[in-house]
Each structure stands twice: as structure tokens, then as C-alpha cells.
Amino acid sequence: MNFYLLTLIKMALTALVLLTCCAYAVWVERKVLAHIQLRPGPYRVGPHGLLQPLADLIKLLTKEGIVPSYANPFFYLLAPFLAVALALTAIVVIPFTPEFELFGVRTAIGLTDLNIGILFLLALSSLGVYGIAIGGWASNNKYSLMGSLRSSAQMVSYELPLAMAIVSPLLLVNTLNLREIVELQNGFHFGLLPKWNVFASPVPQALGFVIFLIAAFAETNRVPFDLPEAESELVAGFHTEYSSMMFASFFMAEYANIITICCVATVLFLGGWHPLWPAEYGSDLVPVVLLAAAGLMLLFHAAQAARRRKWDRFTFPVFGVLLLGLAPVFLIPVLKPVLIPFFWFVAKAGFLVFVFIWIRGTLPRYRYDQLMRFAWTFLFPLSLANLLVTGLVVALAG
């Protein structure tokens, strides 16, 4: 009974946390891009714009949802639902922490532990194109159709190097179970260099990691590979005819895919929940120091707030005290074996999400012919060569 109750609680929390992360990923992206372009970004709704996602949700919920006259209503409505459902389902196999005991049940932060977790993720990623393809076709709009066709060709093309970049570290660990993949990356070379697959012997997968990230940008339709929604050519691409929450659903699916692909990269290449350096050198103190420093910084800025926004005098101390209160929680012996690994996992995945945003604010968009040529004449042969070299070295070493 405890197992089923715990599973239901984890399902509800996973859905809530993932949807909240998707909403605030938009806020973080707008803030980061604004700072890159020397703008304040969202600033008015809530302290430093923190309630902007809620304001956007209310706006989208109250907008009229319009179905074009000559669209196919069933498939038009099915497309955003399909995109969101597939994007949210993928996160269920991601292991965020090692196992621990709770209410007499051996569990972990994460919903399920499949022996074929990688195959499950690859299957869902191959199905993800259907939401975009159906949405563009059902809209009965030539720009939407062109965007969906572009996306189909792009995702099919980049799935090949993505899959081969995934297979390369699998040859090193010899398992398809995501939790076992993370556990096999425990430890350090020479007592300091982590045994993550990106540094693994006998074939470090740094090249495979770069190939995976490049293909992930194309799979998630992100700059510089966001050709399916190139506004300079296709108005808005496959979602041109969508409005209200149906329009928001496609973006929710996009950000959910970004979070999931960053979690997969963390598991496969960056050691999952394992720290960057050994605990005896202070890796367990990193979250405590970061939270305490952030809290003190907010308290310092609160004292200077009279020259800025008047509400900062009240919001900065509240958040500062909250962060200072959270810092010692990571030192509690009972919670430490769970919170420290979870922190390292979130830190790695969060950094990769930041890289996605950083690239969007830095690189221009490719032409579509350049995009496809890059996939088939460069990235695919490179990923194939990396796979063959890895397989050969592993076979000779075995």
C-alpha cells in the first residue's frame, strides 16, 4: 500500500515540478537573453518579474481559441495534446538521485526504473515529430505545412547522429538501464578526475557529448536550428494558426523536451548525481555555500534598494532569509544523502539549459539547406566514426 501511495505522490509532484520548470524556463530565457542584449527583461509582474509566467498563463487561458474554417478539427486539436503528452512522458524514466528508504519502501526521486530506459526515450523522441507534423497539416495553411515538413525532415535527419552519440557511451557501460549507467560513472581517476563517460577510459566521449548536444538543438527546434518556425520565411511555422492554450502547448512541449534532453545528457555523459570532485575536498558543501552567498547578496542589495525599486526593500530580505534558511538543510545527516546528489544533478542539467539559452542569444539561424547538409555530410559521418572507434577500442580492451 505504501508503494502505491508513494508512487501517486511522486507522479503528482513530478508533473507539478516539471510544469513549473517549463513555465519558469521561459522566464529564465527571457531574463538571460535580456542581459545578453543589455535589457532588463520581465520586470513588472511580481518581484523582478517572477510572477510573469502566471500572468502569461492567465492571458493565454482567457484568450479565445480559434479553429480555422478549413482545418481538420480533430487532428488540429490532437496535435498540441500529442506534443505535450509525449514531451511530459519522457521524464518518467530519468533517475535524479540514488535509492533511499522512505516509509519502509526503497525508492528514489524519479518515477520508474526501466531496464530499457534508453530505448524508451529513443522511442518517444521518434514519436515527437507527429505532434508538429499533424499540427502543420491539419491547419490547412501552406506556411504551417512547410514548417511541419521541415521539422519532420530535420528531426528524422538529426535522430541518426543523436542515436549514435547515445550508443557510444552505452558500449562503455554495457547496460540500457539509466540508473546503472549513472552508478557505473561513480569514482574518480587519479583521485580527482571524475569517471564520467565524457572522461571515461578507454575512449573518452567528449566528441560524442558535443555531437549529442548539436543534435539535441535540432531535435528541440532551437536556434540555430529553429527552421520549422522561422518567422522571416514561414510567419511562425507549424503553429501559425494556433492560439490560446493550444499555442502555449507547443511551447510547453518544447521546453519540456529541452529539460528532458538536458537530463539525458547529464545521465549519459556527466555522471548524473555524482559530484564534480570528491566529498573529502568539500563537494558536499557547495550547495550550502551557494545558498548562503545568494542569501547574503540579496540582503546586501536590500540595503541599497532605496535607489532602485521601492518593493526591493521588502522582497530582497524575504528571499535572502529564505535562502539562508535553506542552506543548513543540506547539512542535516538524514537528508544529506538525498539532497546533495539531487543538487548536483539539477546543477548539471540547469547548466545545460543555460547553454541552450546562451546559444539562442549568440548564434544566427542557418539556412535550411545548410542545416540538412551539415547533418548528412558532417555530423552523421562524424558520429559514425566515433561509434566505430569506440566499439573497436572497447572490443580490443575487452
N, C-alpha and C positions, 0 to 999 in steps of 0.2 A: 504493500500500500504506500509506504514511504517513497518507493522508487517512482511510482506513477504520479504521486503528488509533486515530487521534486521535478520530474520531467515537465509537468504542466507549468510549474512556476518558471522553470528555465525557458520554456517556449515563449511565455508571456514577456519575460524580461528581455530575451533576445530580440523579439520583434520590436519592443519599445525602444531598446537601446539602439538598434540598427536604424529605425526610422528617425530617431532623434539625431543620430550621427549624420544621416543623409541630409536632414534639414540644416544642421549646423555646418556641414561641409560646404554648403552654398555660401553661408555667412563667412566662413574662413576664406574661401576662394575670393569672394568679393573684397575682403579686407586685404589679403595678400596682394592681389592684383592692384588694388588702390595704392598700397605702399610702394609697389614697384613703379607705378605711374605718378607718384607724389600726390595722391589724393587721400582724403580721409575715409572714403568708403561709407558703408551704412553707419550712421552715427546718431540718428534722431530717435528711433523707436527703442526705448529702454536704454540702460547704461551702455554707452559705446555701441549701440545698435544690436545688443544681444537679443532683443525681442523681435528683430526684423523677420526671422523665419516664421514666427507666429503671425505677424502682420501679413506676410505673403500668403500663408495658409488661409487666413480669413478672406483675403481678397480673392483667391482662387476658388474657395468654396462658394462665395456669393456671386461669382460671375456666371453668366448664362452659358451653358454648354450647348453648342450649336452642331448639329449634324448636317453636312451639306446635302442639298436636294438629291443629287445623283450618286451619292455614296452608297455603298453596301452597308446598311445599318449594323447588321450582326457582326461582321468582321471589323467594321470601323470601331465598334465598342470593344470587341475582343482584343484588338491589338495592344492597347495600353495595359489592359489587365494581364495579358500574357507576358509582356515585357517586365512588369513589376513582379509577377509571381515567380518567374524564372530567376530574376535577379535576387530576390529575397531568399529563395530556397537554397541557393548555393552556400550560404554562410553556415548552414546547419552542420556541416562536416568539419569545420575549422576547429582545431583544438587550441584554446587560448592559454591553458595552464596545465601543469601535471595533475594527476589524480590526487584527490584528498578525500577524507571521510567526513560526511555531513549527515546528521540524523541517522547514523548507523549504516549509511549507504555510501559505497565507494563511487565517487562522481568527480566531475571536473567542470570548469567553465567552458561550455560547449555542449551542443545538443546530442550529438551521436558520434560514435566511433566506428566507422566503416572500414573493413579490411581492404576495400577497393575505393577509398575516398578520392583518389586522384582520377580514376575512371569516371566516377560520379560527377566531378567538377568538369571534366572534359565533355561529358555528355550534355550537361546543362549549358556550357558555353556554346556548343554547336547548335543547340535549340534556340539560343538567344536571338539569333538573326530573324526568327519568324515573326516576333512582335513588330520589328521595324519593317520587314518586308510586307506583312499583311496590312499594316497601317498605311504605308505608302500606296499600295494597290487599291485598298478599299476607299481611299479618299477621292478617287476619280479626279485626280489633279496631276497634270504632267510633271510639275516640279516635285511633287511628293513621290511620284512613281520613280523619277530619275534618282531622287535621294535614296529610296529604298533599294533600287537596283545597285547603286553604288555601294551601299552598305553591305548588301549580300556578297558582292564580288570581293569587297575589301575584307570582310570577316572570314570568308572561306579561304582567301589567299593567306592571310596572316595567321590562321589557325595552324597551318603546317609548321612554320618555324616556331610558333608558340609550343606546339605539342612536342617537337623535337628538343626544344630547350628544357622542357619538363622531363623528358625521358632521360636526358644526360645525367642529372643528379640521382635519378632512380637507379641507374646502373651502379652507382656507388653505394647506395644503402640497401638495395635488393629487397625492397618492400613497396607496396602501394598504400599502406596504412599511414595516414598523416601524422598520427601520434608517434608511431615508431620512427618515422622519418626525423621528427624533432628530437626524440630521445637518443637517436644514433649520432646526433651532432653535439652531444654533451662532451665537455672536456676541452683541453687546450693543448696546442702544440708548443713545446718548449716552455710550458707553464704559463704562457701569456697569450699566444695567438689562438683565437677560438677555432674549434674544429667544425665550423660551419661549412656547408657544401661549397660556398663561394671560395673558401680557403682549403678545401679538402684535398687529401692525397689519395691516390697518386695523380689525379687530374683536377686541379682547382677549377671550379665552374664560374669564374669571373666572367668569361666570354658568354657562357650560357645565361648568366644573370642579365647581362646587357641585352642579349637577344630577346630574352623573356620580356624585359621592360619595354623595348621598342615595339614588339608585337602586342603587348598589353595596351599601349597607347592606341594602336589601330583597332584592337578588339573593342575598346570602350569608346571609340569615335572621338578621341580627344585631339586637340591641337598638338602637333602639326598635321594630324591625320583625320581631321573632322570634316572630310569631304562630303559625307551624306547630308550635312546641314550647313553647307557653305552658303552664307546669306548673299554673297556677291554674285552667285550664279543661280541658286535654287530657292530664293526667297528665305525659307527656313528649312528646306529639305523635307524629309519624310513626315514631319509634324506640322507642315504649313497649315493644314485645315483643322488642326485640333485647338481646342480652347478649354478654359476652366480646369478642372481636376484631371481631365484626360490629357491635357497638355502637360500638367505637372507630373503625371505618372511616368511619362517618358524620361523626364529629368530625374525623378526619384530612382528609376531603374538605372540610369547612367551613373549616378553617384553611388548606388548600392554596388554596382559592378566594379567601380573604382576601389571601394573599400574592400570588396572580396578579393580582387586581383592583388591588392597590396598585402592582404593577409596570406594569400597563397605564396607570394614571393617571399614573405617572412618565414613561412614554414619550410619551403623548399630550399632556400639559399642562405637565409640569415639566422638559422638556428632557433627559430620560434621564440620560446620564452627564455632561452639561455642568455646570460649576460654577456656584455662585450669584453669584460675582463673578470678574473676570479674574485670570489666573495672576500677572500682574505686581503685583497687590495682595496676593498671598500665599495664594490659594486652594489651591495645591498643598501648603502647609504645614499645612493644617487637620488631616488625619489624624495627622500627626506630633505636633502639639501635643496633640490629644485623647488619643492613646495614652500619651504621656509624662505628661500630667497625671493620667490614670487610674492609671498605674503608681505615681506618686509618692503619690497619695492612698491607695492600698492599703498602701504601705509606711508611711505615716503612721499609718493605722488599725491596722496590725500592732503598732506600738509601744504603742497604747492597748488592745490586745486582752486584757490581763490582767484587766481589769474586765468583760469580756464572755465569750464562749465561748473555752475554752482552745485549741480547734483553730484559731481565727483567727490565733494566733501563728505557725502553720505554713502555712496556706493563703494568707493575705494576702500574705506575702512571695513565695511561689511565683508567684502570679498577677501581682503587681506587677513582678517581674523579667521575666516573660514579656511583659507589655505594653511595658515599657521596651525589651526586645529587639526587639519588632515595630516600634516607632516608626521606627528608622533604615531599615528595609526599604523604606519609601515614598520614600526619597531615592536609592535605587540607580538610576542612569540607565537601565539596561536594563529594569527592572521598572516604573519610574515611569509610562510611557505606558499601561500596563495597569492598575496598581493604583489610581492616582488616579481615573480615570473609574469604575472599579468601586466605589470608596469612595463617590463622590458618588451613584451610582445606588442603592446599598444604603442610604445615609443618607436619601435622599428616600423610598424605599419603606418603610424602617423607621419613619420619622416618621408616614407614613400608617397603618401598622399600629398604632402607638401611639394615633393618633386613634380608630381603631376601638375599642380597649380603653378609652380615656378616655370615649368616648360611652357605652359599656356601663355604666360606673360612675357616670354622671351623669344620664342621661335615663330616665324611666319608659317602660313599654311602652304603645303605643297600643292602642285597641280596634280590632277587625278592620274595622268599618265606617268608622272614621276613616282607617285605613290605605288602604283602597280608594278612599275619597272623595278623599283627598289626591292619590293617583296620577292619577285621571281628571279631576278638576275643577281641579287646580292645577299639578301637576308636568308633566303631558302638554302642556297649553296653553303653559306657560312654555317648555318645551324646544322646542316647535314654533315659537314666536315667536322664540326665539334662533336657531334654524336658518334661518328665513326672513330675519331681519335680516342674519345672516352671509352668506347666499347673495346677497342683494341688494347689500350693500356690496362684496362680492368681485367681483360682476359689473360694477358701476359702476366700481370701481377698475381692473378689467382692461381 
